[in-house]
Each structure stands twice: as C-alpha cells, then as structure tokens.
Amino acid sequence: MHFARFVDDLVPFFAMEVMERGLELRRQGHDVLQLAVGEPAFEAPPPVIEATMSALQRGETHYTSSRGLHSLCRAIADDCERRRGVRVPPERVIVTTGTSPAIYMTLRLLLDPGDEIIVPSPHYPCYPNMVVACSARPVFVPCDAADGYQIDLERVRAAITPRTRCILLSSPSNPTGAVQSREVIEGLCELGLPILSDEIYDGLVFDGAEVTSPLSLGASCFVFDGFSKRYAMTGFRLGYVIVPEPALRPLQSMQQNFHISASHFVQRAGFAALEQCAPYVERMVQTYARRRRLLLDGLTQLGFGIAREPQGAFYVLADARHLDTDSKRLAHDLLERAHVSIAPGRDFGEAAEGFLRFSYATAEDQITRAIERLREALA
Ligand SMILES: Cc1ncc(COP(=O)(O)O)c(C=O)c1O
C-alpha cells in the first residue's frame, strides 16, 4: 500500500507512549499516577450535561449550518467581548469539532507546499505535524526558560524569509504555561504577518497574569479557542475559530467539505457552557491554583529546575537535565520505578529536551502522592 510522503515526517507523540505503558502497568495491577496528559480531572459542569441530554431528547441530532448554530456563534461573540474586549460579528465565527480541526483547516488555507511558518518553541506537539501534513515547513524559534519562555522578537525577525506566511503560538502555552506579555504580542503584530493565536487556555491564569490577544490589538489574526480545557469538555469535541473577513468563505467551504458541521447537541452543550458555567470555571481555576502551588513547591524541593513560575494553562515544564539529558529515557525510567507518568520534554521540541512536562490538571491527592514517590525514586 502506498502512503503519502508526509507520513514519514510525522513525529510520534512520546507522551502517548509513556501513557500507554502506564496503562499496561495498570492492567498488571500497579497504581500508576497520571501527570502526563492535559486532561482536566473534572466532570463537565452539570448545566452542560443537562443541555446535552435535553437536546438529545428534543431530537437535535442532525447537521447544522456548517458555521455552527447562530445562537452559539452569537454566544461566542459575546464571550469574546467579555474576555478580549473586542466585539466581533457572530458571522466571523466558525464552530468546529474541537480546536484541532480549526487549526488544521487554517494551516491548509494559508500554507502552500514549501511555505514556512514560524513556531515559537517549546511548542504544542501537534503544530509541526499539522504543518508537515500541508507539505510546509515549521521554523522553530527557541524560547528560553530563563526569560519565562517569552518570545524573543529579534529571533523571530531573524527567522523570517520570503517563504514565511504566518506565526503560530499558544498563550497561555502548552507545554510551558507561559503567558506572553502585551509587548511581545504587540511586537509580533507589528511584523505584518498573519498571527494564528491558539487561546485554548485563556482564562486558566494565575497570580494576576493577563492574556493579550492579537485580536484585541486589531491585528490580522485567527483566534482558536474551544471548550476542552476551560470547561473540562475534552470528549465533546467542540471548538471554534474567529477569522478575518476575507478568510470566511474559503474556511467555510473547507468546513462544509471536510467536516460538514459540529454535532448539533454538542453545540447546545457549548451554548450552556458559555451562558451558565462561569461559576464552575471560577471554581476549577481556584482548584488549579492550589494544585499548581502544590506541584511547583514539590518539584522545587525535589531539585527540578523552574527558572520562572508558569502563569497559565495547567503545566509545569521543569528542567531535569541534572538527572538525565534524555527526557524520553528519564520519563520511562520514572514510570517503571515510581509508577508516575510524566511527559518527556522531547515531545515539545528540541528546546525542551532534558525537561519534563508535569500536568496539574490531575487531582490534588495524585500530585501529593506523585511527589512522594518521585522523592523516594530519586533518593
Ligand atoms: C495548545 C493546544 N491547542 C489545541 C489543543 C487541542 O484542543 P481540542 O481538544 O479543542 O482539539 C490542545 C490540547 O491539548 C492544546 O494543548
């Protein structure tokens, strides 16, 4: 069987391998603590479940407009105004089956084979794989732990070539938890390239950090967002993109052809999340804040390097080079010896090799026990 050439260039997701080995250990009866995946350890809020059930009972199980239910697009536009201070017409929203397809469709829209896209790194592992699937090239711009992983504008400028089409970043970031400063976002906007701004962790911020969206600076940008993280709705598969006016028609055509529409009853769930779930999000953020403190203090006591505390998302990318410079080997070793599952930094680019990504989306008691086990394993 012949496979397309890009398949050879797809990079495996090593965290998944660690997780799968963890599941195998669980099947053998071991109690494995899970700090590798970015999956909120919360059930979806009750209003979301109720809205889903009643939509199903009403028979809302059909295709919708490819752009999404108008009521949901309007609620997303209202939410955008509340969070980013910008009013966008609901017509500029396209609802998708998760944030991931929104990112991939936008990359397909902007990248021809051989084109380049700037990706500050450490980065979300799926970005380069999506770029490679467009036969384009991710150009990584390293960010330093010592700078709190702020994007270095000089390095970005130096990476631009005639083939550069756009910049793709997440703030708050997976895996670093960094929130880019307003100055950095302003500097990126001034470069004149379209910005693909993945804001899926917006709202999950701590210590008074504020997220600046290029949208609120009037930049030409695509904003990706969704319900997976903020509302603990990963399995609902619901996201959206706010697009610049000229990109609407082509993206809508892609959505019609590739996905048709997001699921009808799931969109009702999304509406309930936006309209009724602010208090639940607030409580989850308070819980994440406690887990974050617990994890940061524990990792620091164990000797992991954390140059600057992450301000958002639910990840800590900690320097583990004093233990092993090969993060994949170290993650496997800690899994076998301590039964703690952690994501190896290598997944997130060369800039994160030698680091481990700990997720505090997991429950507090799991974090406490994981720190205890790591203490014993490292003693
Ligand atoms: C930065 C980032 N973007 C996008 C996604 C994918 O989100 P979704 O579940 O909405 O497809 C993730 C998931 O972990 C993520 O970390």
The ligand as an SDF file (V2000), in Angstrom:
LIG
                    3D

 16 16  0  0  0  0  0  0  0  0999 V2000
   -2.2370   24.2750   22.7930 C   0  0  0  0  0  0  0  0  0  0  0  0
   -3.3370   23.3370   22.4210 C   0  0  0  0  0  0  0  0  0  0  0  0
   -4.0770   23.5970   21.3390 N   0  0  0  0  0  0  0  0  0  0  0  0
   -5.0640   22.7640   20.9500 C   0  0  0  0  0  0  0  0  0  0  0  0
   -5.3510   21.6180   21.6430 C   0  0  0  0  0  0  0  0  0  0  0  0
   -6.4420   20.6900   21.1410 C   0  0  0  0  0  0  0  0  0  0  0  0
   -7.6750   21.0400   21.6800 O   0  0  0  0  0  0  0  0  0  0  0  0
   -9.0530   20.3930   21.2650 P   0  0  0  0  0  0  0  0  0  0  0  0
   -9.3880   19.3620   22.3000 O   0  0  0  0  0  0  0  0  0  0  0  0
  -10.0260   21.5510   21.3130 O   0  0  0  0  0  0  0  0  0  0  0  0
   -8.9430   19.8430   19.8980 O   0  0  0  0  0  0  0  0  0  0  0  0
   -4.6110   21.2950   22.7910 C   0  0  0  0  0  0  0  0  0  0  0  0
   -4.8630   20.0490   23.5390 C   0  0  0  0  0  0  0  0  0  0  0  0
   -4.1510   19.6260   24.4020 O   0  0  0  0  0  0  0  0  0  0  0  0
   -3.5820   22.1850   23.1890 C   0  0  0  0  0  0  0  0  0  0  0  0
   -2.8270   21.9340   24.2690 O   0  0  0  0  0  0  0  0  0  0  0  0
  1  2  1  0
  2  3  1  0
  2 15  2  0
  3  4  2  0
  4  5  1  0
  5  6  1  0
  5 12  2  0
  6  7  1  0
  7  8  1  0
  8  9  2  0
  8 10  1  0
  8 11  1  0
 12 13  1  0
 12 15  1  0
 13 14  2  0
 15 16  1  0
M  END
$$$$
